[in-house]
Amino acid sequence: MNQEKVLNLPSVLIVDDNVKNLQILGGILQEEGMIVEFALDSISALSWLEKKKFDLILLDVMMPGMDGFEVCSQIKKNPVNNEIPIIFITAKTDSESIIKGFETGAIDYIKKPFIKSELLIRVKTHIEIKKGRDEIAKYLREIEYKNKLITYSIQYAKTIQTAVLKGSQKGLIIFPKHFCLSLPKDIVSGDFYWFHRIDNKVLVGVFDCTGHGIPGAFMSILGVTLLNETVIRENIDDPHLILNRLREKIVEALGQKGIFPEVTDGMDGSIISYDLHCKKLVYSGAYNSMYLIRDNEIIEFKGDKMPLSFHPKMAGFSSHEIKTKPNDIIYLFTDGYNDQFGGQKGKKFRRSQLKEVLIRHHKKPLKVQKQLLLDGYLNWRSNEEQVDDITVVGLKLE
């Protein structure tokens, strides 16, 4: 028999102070192709366990010195060996002894004199159960290791995503009163916000890519790259024209032609330009709205019902011009906050509730508003799972 087959044979330790019992039990198990080792007392048994891993232990109760119950307790206290199944095989058949055997950690109890067929069935059953547990434990360790690698990769992807997004956020210094609430569903996000300044004009965008996690993060990096190409390299700074061009680039980059099957990913989003001199704000949106709070009222500017990807309707995006006033507050957001399930009835938060929250707190400092939005979200979600990435950006105009 080659070494590999020997290593795969089940191994059993028999502990009994009666040599004849050891010979009989050992012979039966060896005939079944098992590797058997013997111990005449507790010291020998514990010594065997220090140098060899067994699939099963057959343990007598009545032995000189430390009895079988004590041996079983010692084995179960040792984390190295406590998974080895132990079967008591003994003449002590009173209920108290049987109960004590199970309490010390045994999984079965065979009475002497034993029936060979019953003994073999019990031994084989518990060895198979142990092998099954060992296989599961092995797969779990492999899964845990792979999960660690995946998590490490995602954490590194987050570092890259953060670096890419950070480069587009320098325009924030134009708005001394602002907040950016970003809550990824996973480690990385499919939402992103984007800022850029061109002379006296500041561009601000909030986008929601298809999916979340790694797929969403890839799309977000693609989105930032294409935005930078459109605005910086091609000198396009009107929001509706930016969205038109961005859609063209996304369709081209993903090879979308409206033919099944193909990649249907894309993004929704909203973008504004704000002229620091004339105080004019221009908004365009792809599904995503913009809220403006002025004089204690909230005004919603709705985006076009088209995504930034291939769509049966491919008209140009519309544009909204607003003459701003001092202390106007602008909110751009993705749909993650509104779509979160929670509350007492497990329903979506809804836009109407978000409007109420923003109106209620709009006079507070924007950093306070951010914390209140976060607290309100966590309270609403409670024990529900987060369903999507969340981004809310608030800007107060001077």
C-alpha positions as CSV (number, residue, x, y, z in Angstrom):
1,M,0.0,0.0,0.0
2,N,1.5,3.3,-1.0
3,Q,2.0,6.2,1.5
4,E,-0.8,8.3,0.2
5,K,-3.4,5.6,0.7
6,V,-2.0,4.9,4.2
7,L,-2.4,8.6,5.1
8,N,-6.0,8.5,4.0
9,L,-6.9,5.5,6.1
10,P,-9.0,6.3,9.3
11,S,-6.9,6.1,12.5
12,V,-8.3,5.0,15.8
13,L,-6.9,5.1,19.3
14,I,-8.1,2.4,21.6
15,V,-7.7,3.1,25.4
16,D,-8.3,0.1,27.7
17,D,-6.3,-1.4,30.6
18,N,-7.3,-5.0,29.4
19,V,-4.8,-6.3,26.8
20,K,-7.4,-8.9,25.6
21,N,-9.9,-6.2,24.9
22,L,-7.3,-4.2,23.0
23,Q,-6.5,-7.2,20.8
24,I,-10.1,-8.0,20.0
25,L,-11.1,-4.4,19.2
26,G,-7.9,-3.8,17.3
27,G,-8.3,-6.9,15.2
28,I,-11.9,-6.0,14.3
29,L,-10.9,-2.5,13.2
30,Q,-7.8,-3.5,11.4
31,E,-9.8,-6.0,9.3
32,E,-11.8,-3.0,8.2
33,G,-8.7,-1.2,6.9
34,M,-8.2,1.1,9.9
35,I,-4.9,2.2,11.4
36,V,-5.1,1.3,15.1
37,E,-3.0,2.4,18.1
38,F,-3.2,1.2,21.7
39,A,-3.0,2.7,25.2
40,L,-3.2,0.7,28.4
41,D,-3.8,3.8,30.6
42,S,-4.6,7.5,30.7
43,I,-0.9,8.6,30.6
44,S,-0.2,6.6,27.5
45,A,-3.4,7.8,25.8
46,L,-2.5,11.5,26.4
47,S,1.0,10.8,25.3
48,W,-0.3,9.4,22.0
49,L,-2.4,12.5,21.4
50,E,0.7,14.7,21.7
51,K,2.3,13.1,18.7
52,K,-0.6,11.9,16.4
53,K,-3.9,13.1,15.2
54,F,-6.7,10.5,15.4
55,D,-10.1,10.3,13.7
56,L,-11.7,8.5,16.6
57,I,-11.0,7.4,20.2
58,L,-12.5,4.3,21.8
59,L,-12.2,4.9,25.5
60,D,-12.8,2.5,28.5
61,V,-14.1,4.1,31.7
62,M,-12.6,1.9,34.4
63,M,-8.8,2.3,34.4
64,P,-6.2,2.6,37.1
65,G,-5.2,6.2,38.0
66,M,-7.2,8.7,35.9
67,D,-10.4,7.0,34.7
68,G,-12.0,7.4,31.3
69,F,-14.2,10.3,32.3
70,E,-11.2,12.4,33.4
71,V,-9.3,11.4,30.3
72,C,-12.2,12.6,28.1
73,S,-12.4,15.9,30.0
74,Q,-8.7,16.4,29.5
75,I,-8.9,15.8,25.8
76,K,-11.9,18.1,25.3
77,K,-10.1,20.9,27.2
78,N,-7.2,20.8,24.7
79,P,-8.1,22.9,21.6
80,V,-5.8,20.8,19.4
81,N,-7.7,17.6,20.1
82,N,-11.2,18.6,21.2
83,E,-12.7,17.9,17.8
84,I,-11.8,14.2,17.9
85,P,-14.9,12.1,18.5
86,I,-14.8,9.9,21.6
87,I,-16.9,6.8,22.1
88,F,-17.0,5.2,25.6
89,I,-16.9,1.4,25.4
90,T,-17.4,0.0,28.9
91,A,-19.3,-2.4,31.2
92,K,-20.6,0.6,33.3
93,T,-24.1,0.7,31.9
94,D,-26.0,2.5,34.6
95,S,-27.8,5.7,33.6
96,E,-25.6,7.9,35.8
97,S,-22.5,6.7,34.1
98,I,-23.9,7.1,30.6
99,I,-25.1,10.7,31.4
100,K,-21.7,11.5,32.9
101,G,-20.0,10.2,29.7
102,F,-21.9,12.5,27.5
103,E,-21.4,15.5,29.9
104,T,-17.6,15.0,29.7
105,G,-17.7,15.3,25.9
106,A,-18.3,11.8,24.5
107,I,-20.5,11.5,21.4
108,D,-21.6,7.8,21.9
109,Y,-21.6,5.0,24.4
110,I,-21.2,1.3,23.6
111,K,-21.9,-1.3,26.3
112,K,-19.7,-4.3,26.9
113,P,-20.0,-7.0,25.8
114,F,-20.5,-5.3,22.4
115,I,-22.0,-6.6,19.2
116,K,-19.5,-6.5,16.4
117,S,-21.8,-5.2,13.7
118,E,-23.2,-2.5,16.0
119,L,-19.6,-1.5,17.0
120,L,-18.6,-1.1,13.3
121,I,-21.6,0.9,12.3
122,R,-21.1,3.3,15.2
123,V,-17.4,3.6,14.6
124,K,-17.7,4.1,10.8
125,T,-20.6,6.6,11.2
126,H,-18.7,8.8,13.6
127,I,-15.5,8.7,11.5
128,E,-17.5,9.7,8.4
129,I,-19.1,12.5,10.4
130,K,-15.7,13.7,11.5
131,K,-14.3,13.5,8.0
132,G,-17.3,15.6,6.8
133,R,-16.7,18.2,9.5
134,D,-13.0,18.2,8.6
135,E,-13.8,18.8,4.9
136,I,-16.2,21.6,5.8
137,A,-13.6,23.2,8.1
138,K,-11.0,22.9,5.3
139,Y,-13.3,24.6,2.8
140,L,-14.2,27.3,5.4
141,R,-10.5,28.0,5.9
142,E,-10.0,28.3,2.2
143,I,-13.0,30.6,1.9
144,E,-11.7,32.7,4.8
145,Y,-8.3,33.0,3.2
146,K,-9.7,33.9,-0.2
147,N,-12.1,36.4,1.4
148,K,-9.1,38.0,3.1
149,L,-7.4,38.3,-0.3
150,I,-10.5,39.7,-1.9
151,T,-11.0,42.1,1.0
152,Y,-7.4,43.2,0.7
153,S,-7.9,43.8,-3.0
154,I,-11.1,45.7,-2.5
155,Q,-9.4,47.8,0.2
156,Y,-6.6,48.6,-2.2
157,A,-9.2,49.4,-4.9
158,K,-10.8,51.8,-2.4
159,T,-7.4,53.5,-2.0
160,I,-7.1,53.9,-5.8
161,Q,-10.7,55.1,-6.1
162,T,-10.2,57.7,-3.3
163,A,-7.1,59.0,-4.9
164,V,-8.9,59.4,-8.3
165,L,-11.9,61.1,-6.7
166,K,-9.8,63.3,-4.5
167,G,-8.1,64.9,-7.4
168,S,-11.5,66.3,-8.6
169,Q,-12.6,67.8,-5.3
170,K,-10.3,70.9,-5.2
171,G,-13.3,73.0,-6.2
172,L,-14.7,72.5,-2.7
173,I,-12.7,75.4,-1.4
174,I,-15.0,77.8,-3.3
175,F,-17.8,76.7,-1.0
176,P,-16.7,77.3,2.6
177,K,-20.1,76.1,3.7
178,H,-20.7,72.6,2.2
179,F,-20.9,68.9,3.1
180,C,-20.5,65.7,1.3
181,L,-22.2,62.6,2.8
182,S,-20.9,59.4,1.2
183,L,-22.0,56.0,2.4
184,P,-20.8,53.1,0.2
185,K,-22.9,50.0,0.4
186,D,-19.7,48.0,0.2
187,I,-16.1,49.0,0.7
188,V,-16.0,50.9,-2.6
189,S,-18.8,52.8,-4.1
190,G,-20.6,53.2,-7.4
191,D,-21.5,56.8,-6.4
192,F,-19.1,59.7,-6.8
193,Y,-19.1,63.4,-6.6
194,W,-17.0,65.6,-8.8
195,F,-15.8,69.3,-8.6
196,H,-13.9,71.4,-11.1
197,R,-13.2,75.1,-11.5
198,I,-12.7,77.0,-14.7
199,D,-11.9,80.6,-14.2
200,N,-15.0,82.1,-12.4
201,K,-17.1,79.0,-13.0
202,V,-17.4,76.1,-10.7
203,L,-18.8,72.7,-11.8
204,V,-20.2,70.3,-9.3
205,G,-21.6,66.8,-10.2
206,V,-23.0,63.9,-8.3
207,F,-23.3,60.6,-10.2
208,D,-24.8,57.1,-9.5
209,C,-23.2,54.3,-11.5
210,T,-24.9,51.1,-12.3
211,G,-24.4,48.6,-9.4
212,H,-22.2,49.0,-6.4
213,G,-19.1,47.4,-5.0
214,I,-16.3,46.6,-7.5
215,P,-18.4,47.0,-10.7
216,G,-19.7,50.3,-9.5
217,A,-16.2,51.4,-8.5
218,F,-14.9,50.6,-12.0
219,M,-17.8,52.7,-13.5
220,S,-17.1,55.6,-11.1
221,I,-13.4,55.7,-12.2
222,L,-14.5,55.6,-15.8
223,G,-17.0,58.3,-15.1
224,V,-14.4,60.6,-13.5
225,T,-11.9,60.0,-16.4
226,L,-14.5,60.8,-19.0
227,L,-15.7,63.9,-17.1
228,N,-12.1,65.2,-17.0
229,E,-11.6,64.5,-20.7
230,T,-14.9,66.3,-21.5
231,V,-14.3,69.4,-19.3
232,I,-10.6,69.8,-19.2
233,R,-9.4,68.5,-22.6
234,E,-12.4,69.4,-24.7
235,N,-13.3,72.6,-22.8
236,I,-17.0,71.8,-22.5
237,D,-18.4,73.6,-19.5
238,D,-22.2,73.8,-20.0
239,P,-23.9,71.1,-17.9
240,H,-26.3,69.8,-20.5
241,L,-23.5,69.7,-23.1
242,I,-21.3,67.9,-20.6
243,L,-24.0,65.2,-20.1
244,N,-24.5,64.9,-23.8
245,R,-20.8,64.3,-24.4
246,L,-20.4,62.1,-21.4
247,R,-23.2,59.9,-22.6
248,E,-21.6,59.6,-26.0
249,K,-18.3,58.6,-24.4
250,I,-19.9,56.0,-22.1
251,V,-21.8,54.4,-25.0
252,E,-18.6,54.3,-27.1
253,A,-16.5,53.0,-24.2
254,L,-18.9,50.2,-23.4
255,G,-19.7,49.4,-27.0
256,Q,-23.4,50.0,-26.6
257,K,-25.6,49.7,-29.7
258,G,-28.9,48.7,-28.2
259,I,-28.4,45.1,-29.4
260,F,-29.0,42.2,-27.1
261,P,-26.9,41.0,-25.4
262,E,-24.5,43.8,-24.5
263,V,-23.3,45.8,-21.5
264,T,-26.2,48.0,-20.4
265,D,-24.3,49.7,-17.6
266,G,-24.1,53.4,-17.3
267,M,-25.0,56.1,-14.8
268,D,-27.5,58.6,-13.6
269,G,-26.3,62.0,-12.5
270,S,-26.8,65.7,-12.0
271,I,-24.4,68.5,-12.6
272,I,-24.4,72.3,-12.0
273,S,-22.2,75.2,-13.1
274,Y,-22.1,78.2,-10.8
275,D,-20.8,81.5,-12.0
276,L,-19.1,83.3,-9.1
277,H,-19.4,86.7,-10.7
278,C,-22.9,86.9,-12.0
279,K,-24.2,84.4,-9.5
280,K,-26.0,82.3,-12.1
281,L,-26.5,78.6,-11.6
282,V,-27.2,76.2,-14.5
283,Y,-28.4,72.6,-13.8
284,S,-28.8,69.5,-15.9
285,G,-29.7,66.0,-14.8
286,A,-29.9,62.5,-16.0
287,Y,-32.8,61.2,-13.9
288,N,-31.3,62.8,-10.8
289,S,-33.0,65.9,-9.4
290,M,-31.6,69.0,-7.7
291,Y,-33.2,70.7,-4.7
292,L,-32.9,74.4,-4.0
293,I,-34.0,75.9,-0.7
294,R,-34.8,79.6,-0.7
295,D,-36.9,81.6,1.7
296,N,-37.9,78.4,3.7
297,E,-39.2,76.7,0.5
298,I,-37.8,73.8,-1.4
299,I,-37.8,73.8,-5.2
300,E,-37.1,70.7,-7.1
301,F,-35.5,70.8,-10.5
302,K,-36.0,67.4,-12.2
303,G,-33.6,65.7,-14.5
304,D,-34.4,64.3,-17.9
305,K,-35.7,60.7,-17.9
306,M,-32.7,59.4,-19.7
307,P,-29.5,57.7,-18.3
308,L,-26.0,58.3,-19.2
309,S,-25.8,55.2,-21.4
310,F,-27.6,53.8,-24.4
311,H,-31.4,54.4,-24.2
312,P,-34.3,54.3,-26.6
313,K,-34.7,58.0,-26.0
314,M,-31.4,59.7,-26.9
315,A,-32.5,63.4,-27.1
316,G,-30.2,66.1,-25.8
317,F,-30.3,66.9,-22.1
318,S,-32.2,70.0,-21.1
319,S,-30.8,72.9,-19.1
320,H,-32.2,75.0,-16.2
321,E,-30.8,78.5,-15.5
322,I,-31.4,80.0,-12.0
323,K,-30.5,83.4,-10.8
324,T,-29.3,82.7,-7.3
325,K,-29.7,84.7,-4.1
326,P,-27.4,84.8,-1.1
327,N,-28.0,81.9,1.3
328,D,-29.5,79.7,-1.3
329,I,-28.8,76.1,-0.5
330,I,-28.3,73.5,-3.2
331,Y,-28.6,69.7,-2.7
332,L,-27.4,67.1,-5.2
333,F,-27.9,63.4,-4.4
334,T,-28.2,59.9,-5.7
335,D,-31.3,57.7,-5.0
336,G,-29.7,55.6,-2.3
337,Y,-31.0,57.7,0.6
338,N,-34.5,57.7,-0.7
339,D,-34.6,54.0,-1.6
340,Q,-33.5,52.8,1.8
341,F,-35.9,50.4,3.5
342,G,-36.6,50.9,7.2
343,G,-38.9,52.6,9.7
344,Q,-41.6,50.7,11.6
345,K,-43.1,49.3,8.4
346,G,-39.9,48.5,6.5
347,K,-40.8,50.8,3.6
348,K,-38.6,53.1,1.5
349,F,-37.6,56.5,2.9
350,R,-39.0,58.4,-0.2
351,R,-38.2,61.8,-1.6
352,S,-41.0,63.5,0.2
353,Q,-39.5,62.6,3.6
354,L,-36.0,63.8,2.4
355,K,-37.5,67.1,1.5
356,E,-39.1,67.4,4.9
357,V,-35.8,66.6,6.6
358,L,-33.9,69.2,4.5
359,I,-36.5,71.9,5.1
360,R,-36.5,71.2,8.8
361,H,-32.8,71.5,9.2
362,H,-31.7,73.8,6.4
363,K,-30.9,76.8,8.6
364,K,-28.4,74.8,10.7
365,P,-24.7,74.8,9.7
366,L,-24.1,72.4,6.8
367,K,-21.8,70.2,8.9
368,V,-24.6,69.8,11.4
369,Q,-27.0,69.0,8.5
370,K,-24.6,66.2,7.4
371,Q,-24.6,64.6,10.8
372,L,-28.4,64.9,11.1
373,L,-28.8,63.3,7.7
374,L,-26.5,60.5,8.8
375,D,-28.2,60.0,12.1
376,G,-31.6,60.1,10.5
377,Y,-30.6,57.5,7.9
378,L,-29.1,55.1,10.5
379,N,-32.2,55.5,12.7
380,W,-34.5,54.8,9.7
381,R,-32.5,51.8,8.4
382,S,-32.1,50.3,11.9
383,N,-31.4,46.6,11.4
384,E,-32.2,46.6,7.7
385,E,-29.5,46.0,5.1
386,Q,-28.2,49.0,3.2
387,V,-29.6,48.6,-0.3
388,D,-27.5,51.0,-2.3
389,D,-24.6,53.5,-2.2
390,I,-25.6,56.9,-0.8
391,T,-24.3,60.3,-1.7
392,V,-25.7,63.7,-0.7
393,V,-23.9,67.0,-1.4
394,G,-25.0,70.3,0.2
395,L,-23.7,73.7,-0.9
396,K,-24.6,77.1,0.5
397,L,-24.2,80.0,-1.9
398,E,-22.8,83.4,-0.8
